[in-house]
């Protein structure tokens, strides 16, 4: 909806991970360097952790987009709370192998045969496991056992593990020392700072042809960073709503007050009253709060609300299409000249 109004070629703040919009912050560049290093080693585990929405999946998809299919056979799974047998079925399915009604021993044989076939074709098998914090210790142990498939001079499978911060704590709990010893690279992806948040927003806008309309003021960038805490997905959610409001209200400049208005709408829709978490005396004494803008909602509450926000994003897209249809109809009615007969009757 707002894309055509502001002359943009596509939606700049979609929630879906897209390597086309990859922004190389200091943290993302460093994480990519670790991934490249791990990939060059051709063995072991590479672990990337970060908060929800920090850009882990986008980081991996950016890496996958650069892989040469003739050299690497890559597969991806997104885990839920699965047991050890289920994780093997998911791995088999990801590599396109039959897994239904197969015993554990059958799955292991099929996987080893597949990995050896890849090796015979001068290919390496690469597995990316997203949401690894959902894995049980037994499932993690099964992944470690898969890393035992080797030839005399090479590993047959390399695994990248992406998870939320608690996954790092799981690895360091003491029960998974054998896997930890096989981790050849590890990095925690932190949030964007204020300067990177501004650059991130500008990068996504320039990617779709932004030419300064709408203009975004310095205090708007500050407000966006304060609310999002530098988490890319939260930035996307807030900016998408901001641009939608700008279209509906025909705005061509976004300042701190416009951002504050959108934040207030989001908080009213998805969060409890601010007074419950932010007593008035605390708000008054917090010098870091942007004037006129409610302080950010605690991370725990934002985490709980993210799935709801993503569903809301889908509903907003449907609303956009409906509003466009209504606006087009209204414009046609207004622009249609009255007939001479109607004019004479009015006279």
C-alpha positions as CSV (number, residue, x, y, z in Angstrom):
1,X,0.0,0.0,0.0
2,X,2.5,2.6,1.2
3,X,5.1,1.4,-1.3
4,X,3.5,3.1,-4.3
5,X,2.7,6.2,-2.3
6,X,6.3,6.8,-1.4
7,X,7.7,5.6,-4.7
8,X,9.2,2.4,-3.3
9,X,9.7,-0.7,-5.4
10,X,8.9,-3.2,-2.6
11,X,8.0,-3.3,1.1
12,X,11.2,-2.4,2.9
13,X,10.3,-3.6,6.4
14,X,9.0,-7.1,5.9
15,X,9.4,-9.6,8.7
16,X,10.5,-12.5,6.4
17,X,14.2,-13.0,6.5
18,X,15.6,-11.9,3.1
19,X,19.3,-11.9,2.2
20,X,18.5,-9.1,-0.3
21,X,18.1,-6.8,2.6
22,X,21.1,-8.0,4.5
23,X,22.8,-5.2,6.4
24,X,26.4,-5.7,7.6
25,X,26.5,-4.1,11.1
26,X,29.7,-4.6,13.0
27,X,28.2,-7.5,14.8
28,X,26.8,-9.1,11.7
29,X,30.1,-8.7,9.8
30,X,31.9,-10.4,12.6
31,X,29.4,-13.2,12.8
32,X,29.7,-13.7,9.1
33,X,33.4,-13.8,9.4
34,X,33.0,-16.6,12.0
35,X,30.7,-18.5,9.6
36,X,33.1,-18.1,6.7
37,X,35.9,-19.4,8.9
38,X,33.9,-22.3,10.1
39,X,32.8,-23.1,6.5
40,X,36.4,-23.1,5.4
41,X,37.3,-25.7,8.0
42,X,34.7,-28.1,6.7
43,X,34.1,-29.9,10.0
44,X,32.6,-29.6,13.5
45,X,30.0,-27.2,14.8
46,X,29.5,-23.5,14.4
47,X,27.3,-21.8,17.0
48,X,25.5,-18.5,16.5
49,X,23.3,-17.1,19.3
50,X,21.3,-13.9,19.6
51,X,18.0,-12.5,20.9
52,X,14.8,-13.1,19.1
53,X,14.8,-11.0,15.9
54,X,18.5,-10.2,16.1
55,X,19.0,-11.4,12.5
56,X,20.4,-14.9,12.9
57,X,18.3,-16.5,10.2
58,X,18.9,-13.6,7.8
59,X,22.6,-14.1,8.5
60,X,22.4,-17.7,7.5
61,X,20.3,-17.2,4.5
62,X,22.9,-14.6,3.3
63,X,25.5,-17.3,3.7
64,X,23.4,-19.9,1.9
65,X,22.9,-17.5,-1.0
66,X,26.7,-17.4,-1.5
67,X,27.2,-21.2,-1.4
68,X,28.2,-23.1,-4.5
69,X,25.6,-26.0,-5.0
70,X,28.3,-27.9,-6.9
71,X,30.5,-28.0,-3.8
72,X,28.0,-28.0,-0.8
73,X,24.7,-29.7,-0.3
74,X,23.0,-27.6,2.3
75,X,19.9,-28.3,4.3
76,X,18.0,-26.4,7.0
77,X,15.7,-27.5,9.8
78,X,13.8,-25.4,12.3
79,X,13.4,-27.3,15.6
80,X,10.6,-27.6,18.1
81,X,10.7,-29.7,21.2
82,X,11.6,-33.0,19.6
83,X,13.2,-36.1,21.0
84,X,16.3,-37.9,19.7
85,X,14.5,-40.0,17.1
86,X,12.5,-37.1,15.7
87,X,15.6,-35.0,15.2
88,X,17.1,-37.8,13.0
89,X,13.8,-37.9,11.0
90,X,14.0,-34.1,10.5
91,X,17.6,-34.3,9.3
92,X,16.7,-37.1,6.9
93,X,13.7,-35.1,5.5
94,X,15.8,-32.0,5.1
95,X,18.3,-33.8,2.9
96,X,15.4,-35.4,0.9
97,X,15.7,-38.9,2.3
98,X,12.8,-41.3,3.2
99,X,12.1,-41.1,6.9
100,X,8.5,-42.4,7.5
101,X,8.3,-45.6,9.4
102,X,12.0,-45.9,9.6
103,X,13.8,-47.1,12.7
104,X,16.7,-45.2,14.2
105,X,19.2,-47.7,12.8
106,X,17.7,-47.3,9.3
107,X,17.8,-43.6,9.5
108,X,21.5,-43.6,10.5
109,X,22.4,-46.0,7.7
110,X,20.5,-43.8,5.1
111,X,22.2,-40.6,6.4
112,X,25.7,-42.1,6.3
113,X,25.2,-43.5,2.8
114,X,23.9,-40.1,1.7
115,X,26.9,-38.2,3.2
116,X,29.3,-40.7,1.6
117,X,27.6,-40.2,-1.7
118,X,28.0,-36.5,-1.4
119,X,31.7,-37.0,-0.6
120,X,32.1,-39.2,-3.6
121,X,30.7,-36.3,-5.7
122,X,33.2,-33.9,-4.1
123,X,30.4,-32.3,-2.2
124,X,30.1,-31.5,1.5
125,X,26.9,-32.0,3.5
126,X,26.0,-28.9,5.5
127,X,23.2,-28.8,8.1
128,X,21.8,-25.6,9.6
129,X,19.6,-26.0,12.7
130,X,17.5,-23.0,13.6
131,X,15.9,-22.4,17.0
132,X,18.4,-24.8,18.5
133,X,17.4,-23.7,22.0
134,X,14.4,-26.0,21.6
135,X,16.6,-29.1,21.3
136,X,16.7,-31.6,24.2
137,X,20.1,-32.7,25.4
138,X,19.4,-36.1,23.8
139,X,18.6,-34.5,20.5
140,X,21.8,-32.5,20.7
141,X,23.7,-35.7,21.4
142,X,22.2,-37.3,18.3
143,X,23.5,-34.4,16.2
144,X,26.9,-34.9,17.8
145,X,26.8,-38.5,16.8
146,X,26.2,-37.6,13.2
147,X,29.4,-35.7,13.2
148,X,31.2,-39.0,13.8
149,X,30.5,-39.9,10.1
150,X,34.0,-39.4,8.6
151,X,36.3,-40.7,6.0
152,X,40.0,-41.2,6.6
153,X,40.7,-37.5,5.9
154,X,37.4,-35.6,6.1
155,X,34.2,-35.1,8.0
156,X,31.1,-36.0,6.1
157,X,28.8,-33.5,7.8
158,X,29.2,-30.0,9.2
159,X,26.5,-28.4,11.4
160,X,25.6,-24.8,12.1
161,X,23.5,-24.3,15.3
162,X,21.5,-21.1,15.6
163,X,19.7,-20.3,18.9
164,X,18.6,-17.8,21.5
165,X,20.9,-16.9,24.4
166,X,19.7,-19.8,26.5
167,X,21.1,-22.2,24.1
168,X,24.6,-21.0,25.0
169,X,23.8,-21.7,28.6
170,X,22.7,-25.2,27.7
171,X,26.0,-25.9,25.9
172,X,27.9,-24.7,29.0
173,X,25.8,-26.7,31.4
174,X,28.4,-29.4,31.6
175,X,26.4,-32.2,30.1
176,X,27.4,-31.6,26.5
177,X,31.2,-31.3,26.8
178,X,31.8,-33.8,23.9
179,X,29.8,-31.5,21.6
180,X,31.4,-28.3,23.0
181,X,34.8,-29.8,22.2
182,X,33.8,-30.0,18.5
183,X,32.6,-26.3,18.3
184,X,35.2,-24.6,16.1
185,X,33.6,-21.2,16.0
186,X,31.0,-19.4,18.2
187,X,29.6,-15.9,18.2
188,X,26.8,-14.1,20.1
189,X,25.0,-11.6,17.8
190,X,24.1,-8.5,19.8
191,X,21.7,-5.6,19.0
192,X,22.4,-2.6,16.8
193,X,23.6,0.6,18.4
194,X,21.9,3.9,17.7
195,X,24.1,4.8,14.7
196,X,23.7,1.3,13.2
197,X,19.9,1.4,13.7
198,X,19.8,4.6,11.6
199,X,22.1,3.0,8.9
200,X,20.0,-0.2,9.0
201,X,16.7,1.7,8.3
202,X,18.4,3.8,5.6
203,X,19.9,0.7,4.0
204,X,16.5,-1.1,3.8
205,X,14.9,2.0,2.3
206,X,17.6,2.6,-0.2
207,X,17.4,-1.0,-1.3
208,X,13.8,-0.4,-2.5
209,X,14.5,3.0,-4.1
210,X,13.9,5.5,-1.3
211,X,14.8,9.1,-2.4
212,X,14.1,10.9,0.9
213,X,10.3,10.8,0.8
214,X,9.3,10.5,3.6
215,X,12.0,12.4,5.4
216,X,13.0,10.9,8.7
217,X,14.2,13.3,11.4
218,X,17.0,12.7,13.9
219,X,14.7,12.4,16.8
220,X,12.6,9.8,14.9
221,X,15.7,7.6,14.6
222,X,16.5,8.1,18.3
223,X,12.9,7.1,19.2
224,X,12.9,4.0,17.0
225,X,16.2,2.8,18.5
226,X,15.0,3.5,22.1
227,X,11.9,1.4,21.6
228,X,13.3,-1.4,19.5
229,X,16.5,-1.7,21.6
230,X,18.4,-2.2,18.3
231,X,16.7,-5.5,17.5
232,X,16.2,-5.6,13.7
233,X,12.8,-7.4,13.8
234,X,11.4,-4.9,16.2
235,X,12.7,-2.1,14.0
236,X,11.0,-3.6,11.0
237,X,7.7,-4.0,12.9
238,X,7.7,-0.4,14.2
239,X,8.8,1.1,10.9
240,X,6.3,-0.8,8.9
241,X,3.5,0.6,11.1
242,X,5.1,4.0,10.9
243,X,5.0,4.0,7.1
244,X,1.5,2.7,7.0
245,X,0.4,5.6,9.3
246,X,2.3,8.0,7.1
247,X,0.4,6.8,4.0
248,X,-3.0,6.9,5.7
249,X,-2.4,10.4,7.0
250,X,-0.5,11.6,3.9
251,X,2.7,12.5,5.8
252,X,6.0,13.2,4.2
253,X,8.0,13.8,7.3
254,X,8.4,11.4,10.3
255,X,9.5,12.9,13.5
256,X,9.7,11.8,17.1
257,X,6.0,12.5,17.7
258,X,4.9,10.4,14.8
259,X,7.0,7.5,16.1
260,X,5.6,8.0,19.6
261,X,2.1,7.8,18.2
262,X,2.8,4.5,16.6
263,X,4.5,3.2,19.7
264,X,1.5,4.2,21.8
265,X,-0.8,2.3,19.4
266,X,1.3,-0.9,19.6
267,X,1.5,-0.7,23.4
268,X,-2.2,-0.2,23.6
269,X,-2.9,-3.2,21.4
270,X,-0.4,-5.7,22.8
271,X,0.9,-4.6,26.2
272,X,-0.5,-4.0,29.7
273,X,-0.8,-0.4,30.9
274,X,2.5,1.3,31.2
275,X,1.9,2.3,34.9
276,X,2.1,-1.4,35.9
277,X,5.8,-1.6,34.8
278,X,6.9,2.0,34.8
279,X,5.7,4.0,37.9
280,X,5.5,7.7,37.3
281,X,8.4,8.5,39.6
282,X,10.6,6.2,37.6
283,X,9.6,7.8,34.4
284,X,10.3,11.2,35.6
285,X,13.8,10.3,36.8
286,X,14.9,8.4,33.7
287,X,17.0,10.9,31.8
288,X,17.5,8.5,28.9
289,X,13.9,8.5,27.9
290,X,13.1,10.4,24.7
291,X,10.8,13.3,25.5
292,X,7.3,12.6,24.7
293,X,8.0,8.9,24.0
294,X,7.0,6.0,26.3
295,X,10.0,3.9,27.4
296,X,10.5,0.5,25.8
297,X,8.4,-2.4,27.0
298,X,10.5,-5.0,28.9
299,X,12.2,-7.6,26.6
300,X,10.2,-10.4,28.1
301,X,6.9,-8.8,27.2
302,X,8.1,-7.9,23.7
303,X,9.2,-11.5,23.2
304,X,5.7,-12.7,24.1
305,X,4.1,-10.2,21.8
306,X,6.2,-10.9,18.7
307,X,4.2,-13.8,17.3
308,X,1.1,-11.6,17.8
309,X,2.8,-8.7,16.0
310,X,3.7,-11.0,13.1
311,X,0.0,-12.1,12.8
312,X,-1.1,-8.5,13.0
313,X,1.3,-7.7,10.1
314,X,-0.6,-10.3,8.0
315,X,-3.9,-8.8,9.0
316,X,-2.7,-5.3,8.2
317,X,-1.7,-6.4,4.7
318,X,-5.2,-7.6,4.1
319,X,-6.6,-4.3,5.5
320,X,-4.2,-2.4,3.2
321,X,-5.7,-4.1,0.2
322,X,-9.2,-3.4,1.3
323,X,-8.5,0.3,2.0
324,X,-6.8,0.6,-1.4
325,X,-10.0,-0.8,-3.1
326,X,-12.2,1.6,-1.2
327,X,-10.0,4.6,-1.9
328,X,-9.9,3.8,-5.6
329,X,-13.7,3.6,-5.7
330,X,-14.1,6.9,-3.8
331,X,-11.7,8.6,-6.2
332,X,-13.6,7.4,-9.2
333,X,-16.9,8.6,-7.7
334,X,-15.4,12.0,-6.9
335,X,-13.7,12.4,-10.3
336,X,-16.7,11.3,-12.4
337,X,-18.3,14.4,-13.9
338,X,-21.9,15.0,-13.2
339,X,-24.3,14.7,-16.1
340,X,-25.9,17.8,-17.6
341,X,-29.3,16.6,-16.4
342,X,-28.1,16.5,-12.8
343,X,-26.6,20.0,-13.1
344,X,-29.8,21.4,-14.5
345,X,-31.9,19.8,-11.7
346,X,-29.6,21.3,-9.1
347,X,-29.9,24.7,-10.8
